[in-house]
Amino acid sequence: MSEISRLEIGLLILVVAVVLIPIGIVILAGSHSAYYTVSGEPVKDILEKKGVNVTNVTDTHWDVPGALGGKTYVLTDADNQQTIITTQNFDSEESRDAAIRTWHTSQAGRGKPAGNLIIIGQHVIVVSQPNRPVMDVIGPDLINNLKK
């Protein structure tokens, strides 16, 4: 048997690093929102606090396992543009995370509404048309709720 040269050891370390570093980055960069119980309705509380014009509120229930129901808020700004915010509560972290994974794997327009997801405890919030001016008003409060 021949001895292993420094070059071979260096190549082995390089190959291992090329494989392990991306996996480590994915694991460390992956965001996970903790499941905790939030009392009340955070979106409703923020809308009332900021005095945003809510045109319509309806009860909503997503057809996914573990969904407990939520609300759909239609907001209208000064330019008569509508922003739709849909909330849904879940009974467990597993059911909430399964719904989030399903939402991310669906194609827009095929059962997946366009917009952004915000997770606050057991609430999953979908904001359609997130680039509207009303989000400048309520967005910071939603972000502050994430940090609690």
N, C-alpha and C positions, 0 to 999 in steps of 0.2 A: 504494500500500500504506500502511496506517496503522501507526503505531508500536504496539509491544506495551506495554500499561500495566502498572504495578506490580501491580495487582489480578490481571491475567491471569497474570503470573509467579508471584505468590503461590498462585493456584489450581493452576497446573501443579506447583509444588513440593509442595503439599498432596496432589494426586492421586498423584504419584510416591511420596511418603512413605507414603500409605495402602496402596499396593501393595507397596512394598519392605520396610517395617518388619515386617509379619507374616512374610514369607518369611525375613527375617534372623533373627527370633526362633525360628522353627521350625528353621532350620539350626543355630543356636547352642545351642538347648535339646535337640536330638536327641542321645540318648545312644548311644554306640557302645562296645561292650566289645572291647578288643583281643584278638586271637587269639594265644595263646602256649601253649606246652606246659607242662602241670602234671604232674609225676611223681606216681605213686600215685593214690589215690582220696581227694580232699579230704573228702568227706562221711564216708567210713568212718573216716578219721583223726580227724575232729572228734567223731564218735560215741564212738569208743574213748577219746579224751582226756577227754570229759565224763562217761563212764560211763553213757550213756543205754541203756535197756533196748531192745535190738533183738529183736523177736519173730521176724522172718523176713527172709531175704535171698535174692533170686532174680536170675538173670541176665535182662537185658532187652535187646531189640534193636528199635529203632524202624524202621518200614518207610518210611524216607526216604533219599534218596541221600546217601552220605557217612557214614552212621551206622556206627560201629565196635562198638557194644555198650555196655552199662552195667549198672547194678544197680538193683533196687527194694528199698528198706528199709522195713519195717513197724515202726513204733515204737509202744509201748504205754506210756501214762503211769499214774500212780497211780490215776486215776479210770477206768481201763480204756478210755480213748479212744484210737483209733488215728490216727496221722499217717503218711502214705505219702510217702516221698521217692524220686523216680525220677531216675536220672542217665543221661546218654548222652554218649559221646565222639564227636567228629567228626574227619574226616581233613583238613579245610581250613576256612578262615574262610568261604569262600563257601557250603559245604554247611551249616555251623553257622548262618549268618545266614539262609539259605533256610528251614531248619527253624524258626527263631524267627519269621520272617515268616509262615510257614504256621500256626504255633500261634496267633499273634495274630489272624489273619484267620478262623480257625475259630470257630464258635459253640460255646459251652459245651454239653456234652451231645451234640454231634454230632462225635465224634472228638477233641474237645478236653476234657481233664480240667480240672475246676475247680482253681484254685490259683494259685501265683505262680511265675514263672521267675526263676532266679538263674543268671548266666553267670560261670563261672570258667575262663578260658583256653579250652581245647577242650571243656570240660564244660558241658552244659546240664542244669540241675537244676530239676525241677518239684516244688514242695512243695504237696501237697494238705492241706487243713485248716491253713493257715498261722497261724491264730489260737489254736492250742493252746498250753498252758503249756510243752511241750517246746521250742517254738521260742524261748522266752525264754532257754532254756539254751544252745542251739546257734546261734541266730541271730547273736549278736555275732561268733562265730568265723567264720561264713560271710561276714559283711560284711567282716571283717578280711582274709579271703582275696581279696575283690574288689579290695582296695587294693594288692595286691602286684604 
